[in-house]
Amino acid sequence: LLSDCCEFQRSAMGVRGLQGFVARVCPDACKTVDLREMAEEHRIDHPDSPPVIVVDAMSCVRRWYTPESWVCGGQWREYLAILEDFIKAFMAAGIKLVFYFDGVVEEKKREEWIKRRMKNTEEIATLFRFIKTHRKQPGREMFVLPSALPTFTRFALKSLGQKTVCTLQEADFEVAAYGLQHNCIGILGQDSDYLIYNTCPYFSIENLNLDRLVTVMYSREVLCHVLGISLTHLPLFACLLGNDVVPESLLEGFWHKCLTTSPHRNNSYNRRTNILLSVANYISKIPCSYSSLKHLEEILPLGSDKTLLCRGVNSYLLPGQQSPWIPPSVINCQTLSLQQQSAFCQDKEIFQVTCFLKLNDHFIAYLVEVMVSLFLKCQVGQIMGSISCIGQQLGTEIILGGLHCLHICITHIYIGNTEVFLAGKPLIYCISALLIVTVHRKYDILVELVLVSNDPVTDCSFDMLSSQVCTYWDSAEMVDLVLASGLVTHSERVCDSCVDGTTQVVQIARHMQGMQSRETSVPAHHMARVLGNLLLAKEQHIQSENYSIFNILSNGEIECSNSLEDDYDTEIPGQALIYRPARQHIYSILLESGKGGACPLVKEWFVYFGNPLKQPELIQPVQPSVTGGTPNLKTLWLAKGPDVEKQRYSTFLACFHLQDEMEELQALEAPVAGFCCLLAYLMIQVSSLSLEDLNAFLALILCLKGKSAAQLTGLQLAQVDSRGVHLGAVLIRGLTTLLMANSACGFPFRMDDLMPWAVFDGKLFQEKYQQSHRGCSVEELLEGNVS
């Protein structure tokens, strides 16, 4: 099996064995299709909308990276040319592509993510043993992708003018939802979950012939026919086979029962295939109803959580979809049917529907965003909506399924067994509550919502909200909410001497970010700035414009997968440790920890030798040495003028302890300046680096300029040095650290100037590394180029 050393592959790829089952047992579900013909049919049927394919990029990067050399750190200019050719092939057929990337590792996937990282560590150790023994790159049976390939692929596609989306949750749901909502001709990827979602057609990237634009389309309908079930059964079918919500370990007894009673068991099939057929046979015989689901939950050994199946089925429901397995009162608000919403909109009078919703992380975050957006509008004097319906329930406008005429009134929040009554509370109070709820992962969250049709809005001023918050903060409900969240104790409450109405909301926002601030007074404008920074970072995150910033600001958490590092080369520390001092400065800039009070901690999940990954490492931000102090994010991100540009550049350099070298670095071309920042930092941090290493890196950046992808493709290596492989991976991870610092400091560099295709080539570095360590002259290293 091909290794998935780097972070290109998700923690889980759909339902285990389902993709292979379709290919072997129901080949009629694998139909060869011509994408050009499908695009033309779409144009005829929908003359006002171009044909669009939504691409699950994370399951495609392996297919995209086809350069012959992969072990030396990446052939980035070759790779960029390959991506460009891929895009051109679809453009020539008039097909628009939209690329989706996973933006987070969800908490429910952390355990599986860790298992994969440990497995990858073993594979990389085997790879280095081969290189040391044979001094060459192994065959494709040991293939791994270059470090950080998904990260740079995201920026590459964006630089090539493509719509590129970085998700707030795992990408498959957002890909399926986008395909359905935008009437796409299909989804391109390799994830069997797309056989489960009721969305647009699913195309195989593995079977794509780019020249002819022909691939395999998987048919859900044919799959269901072979299994003897309907499309409605598919989400439950996936859950009973084991997926991201329902662990396989809880289902062994159920599978045994199905296998012993199924008439479809076939000794010529492997056990997994028989399990799929037997489970399908079992559920085909039960009524499609919520009571059937509850019965299953009772008979399955799901531990203390009897809601796993319900949550699992619900996770496959896209916006506007319902399921007979799930009662409407339990369906996430994002899945309220468009028909229901339309009915609400047609009723011009106050129309109230009360429902209890078990909210997922994504929707809670959406509620927070909407409410915070209104709060910020309120601060600048704009009108925010509030409604009156049966009591004085606070409402906020929210968009469901593209319709703008509904309001949601949050009347109760239940955290575990704690009930918090929110009806009639001011907006700022509800923001506080929802900010706490965003860290609810230990708790079972249920929110009572009231949906009403369009109701006249009333003016609400920022001052009024500020003045009201103290009254409600000390209420029993808010105390219960805070204590239930586990974030603060009675002794930590700071509202006794409230100077400003927004102080407590800032406190909650900071706790949400993993902070432990003890400030007793924060100006209102600071509150707005904190929340505004978060929203701006989120927007840049989604649009693939920054790197890791939103995850740090919103969750106080960051992860980094395996790199091609030789764990037995003890002279070179793990890249995670090499760049940690720089990251600590970046964290300080982002979390503004130098503004007084105790500093927050950031949770790091970084793979390196000796780290068992049993829990995150808690990393203390460290304020960088910036003349005049570190500018705040509002200045770095939004201010304009030459003085601010200088501040951005000096703050960036301070992350790498180079603030005194600004004049010299600014005299260089931007890509070379960024590269030299990295080299200077590495020479300081890694004592084992030699003059030969430095010369190899400098020769690389100087000789790379002007070389085409074709020239680099033709470069041949007589052998491969394992230490050179290790240093190449360290440098590539350094580039991602530059991207993070650049994002945090307001982009003193163009992101394109820090990309590997601007400054690095794996084979060229290997050549320069070996030449330098053989004692070649500077003239030979620089290929005789006097300039």
Secondary structure, 3 states (H helix, E strand, C coil): CCCCCCCCCCCCCCCCCHHHHHHHHCHHHEEEEEHHHHHHHHHHHCCCCCCEEEEEHHHCHHHHCCCCCCCCCCCHHHHHHHHHHHHHHHHHCCCEEEEEECCCCCHHHHHHHHHHHHHHHHHHHHHHHHHHHHCCCCCHHHCCCCCCHHHHHHHHHHHCCCEEEECCCCHHHHHHHHHHHCCCCEEEECCHHHHCCCCCCEEECCCCECCCCEEEEECHHHHHHHHCCCHHHHHHHHHHHCCCCCCHHHCHHHHHHHHHHCCCCCCCCCHHHHHHHHHHHHHHCCCCCHHHHHHHHHHCCCCCCCCHHHHHHHCCCCCCCCECCECCCCCCHHHCCHHHHHHHHHCCCCCCEEEEEECCHHHHHHHHHHHHHHHHHHHCCCCCCCCCCCCCCCEEEEEECCEEEEEEEEEEEEECCEEEECCCCCHHHHHHHHHHHCCCCCCCEEEEEEEECCCCCCCCCHHHHHHHHHHHHCCHHHHHHHHHHCCCCHHHCCHHHCCCCCHHHHHHHHHHCCCCCCCCCCCHHHHHHHHHHHHHHHHHHHCCCCCCHHHHHHHCEEEECCCCCCCCCCCCCCHHHHCHHHHHHHHHHHHCHHHCCCCCCEEEEECCCCCCCCCCEEECCCCCCCCCCCCCHHHHHHCCCHHHHHHHHHHHHHHCCCHHHHHHHHCCCHHHHHHHHHHHHHHHHCCCCCHHHHHHHHHHHHHHCCCCHHHHHCCCCCCCCHHHHHHHHHHHHHHHHHHHHHHHCCCCCCHHHHCHHHHCCHHHHHHHHHHHHCCCCHHHHCCCCCC
